[in-house]
Amino acid sequence: MLVEESWIFQVTTFGTLHLHRSELDQDQVLLDVMTIADEADRQLTETVHSFMMARGSLAAHCCGDTAGRRCSSAMVVSLCQ
């Protein structure tokens, strides 16, 4: 889902830039596009990192129960949904 949303953002952003290209400062537009792309990449990376940390924390909580039992990957996946 995150990748799809990132793709939609890119398509929308570049479509808007293309639509308004005659209004843009051609000397500045490439730097602005790079700034937008870097920020979108940073936000996607941060979101994925946070998701993976939360998922890892949940797995550690499940698999580290005091009874010494180990949970299956199916249990972790079902808890993460």
N, CA, C and O atoms as a Tinker XYZ file with bonds, in Angstrom:
   324  protein
     1  N      0.821000   -1.197000    0.000000    73     2
     2  CA     0.000000    0.000000    0.000000    64     1     3
     3  C      0.868000    1.267000    0.000000    63     2     4     5
     4  O      0.564000    2.224000   -0.711000    81     3
     5  N      1.932000    1.274000    0.783000    73     3     6
     6  CA     2.802000    2.447000    0.838000    64     5     7
     7  C      3.437000    2.739000   -0.514000    63     6     8     9
     8  O      3.524000    3.892000   -0.936000    81     7
     9  N      3.876000    1.694000   -1.180000    73     7    10
    10  CA     4.506000    1.877000   -2.487000    64     9    11
    11  C      3.495000    2.414000   -3.489000    63    10    12    13
    12  O      3.826000    3.272000   -4.307000    81    11
    13  N      2.265000    1.915000   -3.431000    73    11    14
    14  CA     1.220000    2.410000   -4.323000    64    13    15
    15  C      0.929000    3.878000   -4.061000    63    14    16    17
    16  O      0.762000    4.655000   -5.002000    81    15
    17  N      0.867000    4.267000   -2.791000    73    15    18
    18  CA     0.618000    5.664000   -2.460000    64    17    19
    19  C      1.773000    6.548000   -2.909000    63    18    20    21
    20  O      1.554000    7.663000   -3.382000    81    19
    21  N      2.990000    6.063000   -2.767000    73    19    22
    22  CA     4.152000    6.810000   -3.229000    64    21    23
    23  C      4.104000    6.989000   -4.741000    63    22    24    25
    24  O      4.412000    8.062000   -5.258000    81    23
    25  N      3.714000    5.927000   -5.446000    73    23    26
    26  CA     3.604000    5.990000   -6.900000    64    25    27
    27  C      2.529000    6.994000   -7.317000    63    26    28    29
    28  O      2.741000    7.781000   -8.240000    81    27
    29  N      1.379000    6.971000   -6.644000    73    27    30
    30  CA     0.294000    7.921000   -6.942000    64    29    31
    31  C      0.773000    9.347000   -6.713000    63    30    32    33
    32  O      0.481000   10.236000   -7.513000    81    31
    33  N      1.507000    9.573000   -5.627000    73    31    34
    34  CA     2.045000   10.905000   -5.343000    64    33    35
    35  C      2.984000   11.349000   -6.465000    63    34    36    37
    36  O      2.913000   12.491000   -6.919000    81    35
    37  N      3.856000   10.458000   -6.906000    73    35    38
    38  CA     4.793000   10.803000   -7.979000    64    37    39
    39  C      4.055000   11.135000   -9.278000    63    38    40    41
    40  O      4.355000   12.135000   -9.930000    81    39
    41  N      3.099000   10.300000   -9.645000    73    39    42
    42  CA     2.347000   10.528000  -10.884000    64    41    43
    43  C      1.605000   11.854000  -10.812000    63    42    44    45
    44  O      1.615000   12.625000  -11.771000    81    43
    45  N      0.966000   12.121000   -9.691000    73    43    46
    46  CA     0.221000   13.364000   -9.521000    64    45    47
    47  C      1.144000   14.574000   -9.556000    63    46    48    49
    48  O      0.847000   15.570000  -10.216000    81    47
    49  N      2.260000   14.486000   -8.846000    73    47    50
    50  CA     3.213000   15.597000   -8.799000    64    49    51
    51  C      3.779000   15.902000  -10.176000    63    50    52    53
    52  O      3.781000   17.052000  -10.614000    81    51
    53  N      4.260000   14.863000  -10.857000    73    51    54
    54  CA     4.866000   15.105000  -12.160000    64    53    55
    55  C      3.829000   15.467000  -13.218000    63    54    56    57
    56  O      4.134000   16.197000  -14.161000    81    55
    57  N      2.615000   14.965000  -13.067000    73    55    58
    58  CA     1.539000   15.385000  -13.967000    64    57    59
    59  C      1.220000   16.859000  -13.803000    63    58    60    61
    60  O      1.006000   17.574000  -14.782000    81    59
    61  N      1.192000   17.307000  -12.551000    73    59    62
    62  CA     0.933000   18.729000  -12.272000    64    61    63
    63  C      2.061000   19.594000  -12.798000    63    62    64    65
    64  O      1.815000   20.644000  -13.391000    81    63
    65  N      3.298000   19.162000  -12.586000    73    63    66
    66  CA     4.445000   19.915000  -13.119000    64    65    67
    67  C      4.381000   19.988000  -14.644000    63    66    68    69
    68  O      4.660000   21.034000  -15.231000    81    67
    69  N      4.017000   18.891000  -15.275000    73    67    70
    70  CA     3.919000   18.873000  -16.732000    64    69    71
    71  C      2.807000   19.807000  -17.208000    63    70    72    73
    72  O      2.979000   20.538000  -18.183000    81    71
    73  N      1.679000   19.780000  -16.522000    73    71    74
    74  CA     0.543000   20.620000  -16.892000    64    73    75
    75  C      0.892000   22.109000  -16.804000    63    74    76    77
    76  O      0.438000   22.908000  -17.623000    81    75
    77  N      1.690000   22.467000  -15.819000    73    75    78
    78  CA     2.023000   23.882000  -15.583000    64    77    79
    79  C      3.448000   24.232000  -15.998000    63    78    80    81
    80  O      4.004000   25.216000  -15.511000    81    79
    81  N      4.042000   23.451000  -16.880000    73    79    82
    82  CA     5.450000   23.644000  -17.245000    64    81    83
    83  C      5.731000   25.019000  -17.824000    63    82    84    85
    84  O      6.831000   25.542000  -17.649000    81    83
    85  N      4.764000   25.619000  -18.512000    73    83    86
    86  CA     4.997000   26.953000  -19.097000    64    85    87
    87  C      5.067000   28.039000  -18.025000    63    86    88    89
    88  O      5.593000   29.123000  -18.274000    81    87
    89  N      4.541000   27.753000  -16.843000    73    87    90
    90  CA     4.541000   28.727000  -15.757000    64    89    91
    91  C      5.758000   28.589000  -14.838000    63    90    92    93
    92  O      5.982000   29.426000  -13.963000    81    91
    93  N      6.541000   27.525000  -15.043000    73    91    94
    94  CA     7.653000   27.233000  -14.149000    64    93    95
    95  C      8.941000   27.902000  -14.618000    63    94    96    97
    96  O      9.169000   28.083000  -15.815000    81    95
    97  N      9.764000   28.258000  -13.660000    73    95    98
    98  CA    11.087000   28.793000  -13.949000    64    97    99
    99  C     11.979000   27.620000  -14.373000    63    98   100   101
   100  O     12.352000   26.783000  -13.551000    81    99
   101  N     12.307000   27.574000  -15.646000    73    99   102
   102  CA    13.057000   26.439000  -16.191000    64   101   103
   103  C     14.449000   26.298000  -15.580000    63   102   104   105
   104  O     15.017000   25.206000  -15.582000    81   103
   105  N     14.999000   27.385000  -15.059000    73   103   106
   106  CA    16.314000   27.322000  -14.417000    64   105   107
   107  C     16.228000   26.739000  -13.010000    63   106   108   109
   108  O     17.243000   26.306000  -12.464000    81   107
   109  N     15.052000   26.720000  -12.423000    73   107   110
   110  CA    14.874000   26.273000  -11.044000    64   109   111
   111  C     14.140000   24.935000  -10.935000    63   110   112   113
   112  O     14.246000   24.259000   -9.912000    81   111
   113  N     13.403000   24.549000  -11.967000    73   111   114
   114  CA    12.492000   23.409000  -11.861000    64   113   115
   115  C     13.217000   22.102000  -11.536000    63   114   116   117
   116  O     12.699000   21.306000  -10.754000    81   115
   117  N     14.373000   21.859000  -12.099000    73   115   118
   118  CA    15.082000   20.613000  -11.830000    64   117   119
   119  C     15.486000   20.520000  -10.354000    63   118   120   121
   120  O     15.358000   19.459000   -9.744000    81   119
   121  N     15.963000   21.605000   -9.792000    73   119   122
   122  CA    16.309000   21.610000   -8.364000    64   121   123
   123  C     15.079000   21.380000   -7.500000    63   122   124   125
   124  O     15.144000   20.670000   -6.496000    81   123
   125  N     13.957000   21.979000   -7.887000    73   123   126
   126  CA    12.721000   21.786000   -7.133000    64   125   127
   127  C     12.222000   20.341000   -7.221000    63   126   128   129
   128  O     11.749000   19.781000   -6.232000    81   127
   129  N     12.330000   19.746000   -8.406000    73   127   130
   130  CA    11.917000   18.346000   -8.570000    64   129   131
   131  C     12.805000   17.443000   -7.716000    63   130   132   133
   132  O     12.316000   16.503000   -7.090000    81   131
   133  N     14.098000   17.724000   -7.691000    73   131   134
   134  CA    15.008000   16.930000   -6.859000    64   133   135
   135  C     14.655000   17.064000   -5.377000    63   134   136   137
   136  O     14.725000   16.087000   -4.631000    81   135
   137  N     14.283000   18.256000   -4.956000    73   135   138
   138  CA    13.883000   18.477000   -3.563000    64   137   139
   139  C     12.624000   17.687000   -3.234000    63   138   140   141
   140  O     12.542000   17.049000   -2.184000    81   139
   141  N     11.643000   17.730000   -4.131000    73   139   142
   142  CA    10.397000   16.983000   -3.936000    64   141   143
   143  C     10.683000   15.487000   -3.874000    63   142   144   145
   144  O     10.181000   14.794000   -2.989000    81   143
   145  N     11.484000   14.989000   -4.805000    73   143   146
   146  CA    11.802000   13.557000   -4.844000    64   145   147
   147  C     12.561000   13.123000   -3.589000    63   146   148   149
   148  O     12.281000   12.062000   -3.031000    81   147
   149  N     13.508000   13.926000   -3.149000    73   147   150
   150  CA    14.270000   13.598000   -1.933000    64   149   151
   151  C     13.367000   13.557000   -0.707000    63   150   152   153
   152  O     13.504000   12.669000    0.134000    81   151
   153  N     12.451000   14.504000   -0.599000    73   151   154
   154  CA    11.547000   14.543000    0.549000    64   153   155
   155  C     10.576000   13.363000    0.512000    63   154   156   157
   156  O     10.313000   12.750000    1.546000    81   155
   157  N     10.049000   13.044000   -0.652000    73   155   158
   158  CA     9.147000   11.896000   -0.774000    64   157   159
   159  C      9.877000   10.611000   -0.415000    63   158   160   161
   160  O      9.325000    9.754000    0.275000    81   159
   161  N     11.107000   10.472000   -0.875000    73   159   162
   162  CA    11.911000    9.288000   -0.553000    64   161   163
   163  C     12.191000    9.223000    0.946000    63   162   164   165
   164  O     12.115000    8.149000    1.542000    81   163
   165  N     12.512000   10.358000    1.557000    73   163   166
   166  CA    12.783000   10.392000    2.995000    64   165   167
   167  C     11.558000    9.971000    3.791000    63   166   168   169
   168  O     11.666000    9.198000    4.743000    81   167
   169  N     10.396000   10.478000    3.403000    73   167   170
   170  CA     9.177000   10.141000    4.122000    64   169   171
   171  C      8.799000    8.677000    3.955000    63   170   172   173
   172  O      8.368000    8.034000    4.912000    81   171
   173  N      8.957000    8.146000    2.752000    73   171   174
   174  CA     8.663000    6.735000    2.526000    64   173   175
   175  C      9.623000    5.854000    3.318000    63   174   176   177
   176  O      9.206000    4.871000    3.930000    81   175
   177  N     10.907000    6.204000    3.308000    73   175   178
   178  CA    11.908000    5.446000    4.057000    64   177   179
   179  C     11.600000    5.468000    5.548000    63   178   180   181
   180  O     11.684000    4.437000    6.215000    81   179
   181  N     11.245000    6.638000    6.075000    73   179   182
   182  CA    10.911000    6.768000    7.496000    64   181   183
   183  C      9.676000    5.939000    7.848000    63   182   184   185
   184  O      9.638000    5.293000    8.895000    81   183
   185  N      8.681000    5.958000    6.986000    73   183   186
   186  CA     7.454000    5.203000    7.236000    64   185   187
   187  C      7.726000    3.705000    7.236000    63   186   188   189
   188  O      7.254000    2.985000    8.116000    81   187
   189  N      8.487000    3.237000    6.253000    73   187   190
   190  CA     8.811000    1.811000    6.187000    64   189   191
   191  C      9.653000    1.407000    7.395000    63   190   192   193
   192  O      9.432000    0.344000    7.976000    81   191
   193  N     10.608000    2.239000    7.771000    73   191   194
   194  CA    11.439000    1.941000    8.941000    64   193   195
   195  C     10.586000    1.847000   10.195000    63   194   196   197
   196  O     10.754000    0.922000   10.991000    81   195
   197  N      9.680000    2.784000   10.380000    73   195   198
   198  CA     8.796000    2.761000   11.556000    64   197   199
   199  C      7.916000    1.520000   11.560000    63   198   200   201
   200  O      7.709000    0.904000   12.606000    81   199
   201  N      7.402000    1.154000   10.398000    73   199   202
   202  CA     6.574000   -0.040000   10.286000    64   201   203
   203  C      7.375000   -1.286000   10.658000    63   202   204   205
   204  O      6.898000   -2.140000   11.405000    81   203
   205  N      8.581000   -1.379000   10.137000    73   203   206
   206  CA     9.411000   -2.554000   10.408000    64   205   207
   207  C      9.810000   -2.614000   11.885000    63   206   208   209
   208  O      9.879000   -3.699000   12.462000    81   207
   209  N     10.068000   -1.479000   12.489000    73   207   210
   210  CA    10.405000   -1.450000   13.916000    64   209   211
   211  C      9.201000   -1.896000   14.744000    63   210   212   213
   212  O      9.351000   -2.676000   15.685000    81   211
   213  N      8.032000   -1.416000   14.407000    73   211   214
   214  CA     6.817000   -1.806000   15.134000    64   213   215
   215  C      6.550000   -3.291000   14.951000    63   214   216   217
   216  O      6.182000   -3.983000   15.900000    81   215
   217  N      6.732000   -3.771000   13.753000    73   215   218
   218  CA     6.508000   -5.188000   13.477000    64   217   219
   219  C      7.518000   -6.044000   14.244000    63   218   220   221
   220  O      7.159000   -7.085000   14.793000    81   219
   221  N      8.775000   -5.609000   14.281000    73   219   222
   222  CA     9.802000   -6.329000   15.020000    64   221   223
   223  C      9.535000   -6.312000   16.507000    63   222   224   225
   224  O      9.781000   -7.301000   17.196000    81   223
   225  N      9.033000   -5.194000   17.010000    73   223   226
   226  CA     8.703000   -5.083000   18.424000    64   225   227
   227  C      7.565000   -6.027000   18.776000    63   226   228   229
   228  O      7.584000   -6.660000   19.831000    81   227
   229  N      6.580000   -6.122000   17.904000    73   227   230
   230  CA     5.451000   -7.016000   18.126000    64   229   231
   231  C      5.911000   -8.467000   18.101000    63   230   232   233
   232  O      5.475000   -9.273000   18.924000    81   231
   233  N      6.783000   -8.801000   17.168000    73   231   234
   234  CA     7.293000  -10.165000   17.078000    64   233   235
   235  C      8.110000  -10.507000   18.316000    63   234   236   237
   236  O      7.999000  -11.611000   18.849000    81   235
   237  N      8.929000   -9.566000   18.776000    73   235   238
   238  CA     9.735000   -9.815000   19.979000    64   237   239
   239  C      8.841000  -10.009000   21.190000    63   238   240   241
   240  O      9.113000  -10.856000   22.040000    81   239
   241  N      7.785000   -9.233000   21.269000    73   239   242
   242  CA     6.855000   -9.356000   22.386000    64   241   243
   243  C      6.180000  -10.726000   22.362000    63   242   244   245
   244  O      6.064000  -11.388000   23.394000    81   243
   245  N      5.738000  -11.142000   21.185000    73   243   246
   246  CA     5.050000  -12.424000   21.045000    64   245   247
   247  C      6.004000  -13.579000   21.316000    63   246   248   249
   248  O      5.668000  -14.507000   22.051000    81   247
   249  N      7.174000  -13.523000   20.732000    73   247   250
   250  CA     8.086000  -14.664000   20.792000    64   249   251
   251  C      8.901000  -14.707000   22.079000    63   250   252   253
   252  O      9.580000  -15.697000   22.354000    81   251
   253  N      8.839000  -13.671000   22.843000    73   251   254
   254  CA     9.615000  -13.658000   24.073000    64   253   255
   255  C      8.753000  -13.811000   25.313000    63   254   256   257
   256  O      9.066000  -13.252000   26.364000    81   255
   257  N      7.665000  -14.570000   25.195000    73   255   258
   258  CA     6.778000  -14.694000   26.349000    64   257   259
   259  C      7.475000  -15.484000   27.467000    63   258   260   261
   260  O      8.397000  -16.255000   27.204000    81   259
   261  N      7.041000  -15.291000   28.674000    73   259   262
   262  CA     7.727000  -15.847000   29.838000    64   261   263
   263  C      7.609000  -17.354000   29.954000    63   262   264   265
   264  O      8.377000  -17.966000   30.696000    81   263
   265  N      6.679000  -17.970000   29.252000    73   263   266
   266  CA     6.534000  -19.420000   29.321000    64   265   267
   267  C      7.582000  -20.131000   28.472000    63   266   268   269
   268  O      7.683000  -21.358000   28.493000    81   267
   269  N      8.364000  -19.345000   27.722000    73   267   270
   270  CA     9.398000  -19.933000   26.902000    64   269   271
   271  C      8.887000  -20.518000   25.596000    63   270   272   273
   272  O      9.650000  -21.124000   24.844000    81   271
   273  N      7.615000  -20.342000   25.326000    73   271   274
   274  CA     7.072000  -20.839000   24.062000    64   273   275
   275  C      7.502000  -19.929000   22.929000    63   274   276   277
   276  O      7.747000  -18.739000   23.124000    81   275
   277  N      7.586000  -20.492000   21.774000    73   275   278
   278  CA     7.912000  -19.713000   20.588000    64   277   279
   279  C      6.658000  -19.583000   19.742000    63   278   280   281
   280  O      5.915000  -20.551000   19.585000    81   279
   281  N      6.417000  -18.423000   19.205000    73   279   282
   282  CA     5.246000  -18.273000   18.344000    64   281   283
   283  C      5.645000  -18.514000   16.901000    63   282   284   285
   284  O      6.793000  -18.300000   16.510000    81   283
   285  N      4.708000  -18.947000   16.146000    73   283   286
   286  CA     4.975000  -19.218000   14.731000    64   285   287
   287  C      4.931000  -17.901000   13.961000    63   286   288   289
   288  O      4.385000  -16.905000   14.434000    81   287
   289  N      5.519000  -17.920000   12.763000    73   287   290
   290  CA     5.467000  -16.722000   11.919000    64   289   291
   291  C      4.029000  -16.388000   11.555000    63   290   292   293
   292  O      3.699000  -15.218000   11.361000    81   291
   293  N      3.166000  -17.401000   11.458000    73   291   294
   294  CA     1.756000  -17.151000   11.164000    64   293   295
   295  C      1.109000  -16.342000   12.283000    63   294   296   297
   296  O      0.279000  -15.471000   12.026000    81   295
   297  N      1.495000  -16.636000   13.534000    73   295   298
   298  CA     0.948000  -15.881000   14.673000    64   297   299
   299  C      1.389000  -14.425000   14.592000    63   298   300   301
   300  O      0.587000  -13.517000   14.816000    81   299
   301  N      2.671000  -14.199000   14.271000    73   299   302
   302  CA     3.184000  -12.846000   14.179000    64   301   303
   303  C      2.487000  -12.095000   13.043000    63   302   304   305
   304  O      2.085000  -10.944000   13.216000    81   303
   305  N      2.344000  -12.733000   11.895000    73   303   306
   306  CA     1.686000  -12.110000   10.756000    64   305   307
   307  C      0.243000  -11.757000   11.095000    63   306   308   309
   308  O     -0.230000  -10.674000   10.753000    81   307
   309  N     -0.459000  -12.674000   11.769000    73   307   310
   310  CA    -1.858000  -12.373000   12.099000    64   309   311
   311  C     -1.953000  -11.236000   13.095000    63   310   312   313
   312  O     -2.914000  -10.468000   13.052000    81   311
   313  N     -0.986000  -11.105000   13.993000    73   311   314
   314  CA    -0.995000   -9.995000   14.942000    64   313   315
   315  C     -0.661000   -8.670000   14.270000    63   314   316   317
   316  O     -1.110000   -7.611000   14.708000    81   315
   317  N      0.120000   -8.736000   13.214000    73   315   318
   318  CA     0.554000   -7.519000   12.533000    64   317   319
   319  C     -0.483000   -6.975000   11.563000    63   318   320   321
   320  O     -0.330000   -5.865000   11.053000    81   319
   321  N     -1.524000   -7.732000   11.306000    73   319   322
   322  CA    -2.522000   -7.267000   10.342000    64   321   323
   323  C     -3.546000   -6.385000   10.982000    63   322   324
   324  O     -4.458000   -5.908000   10.307000    81   323
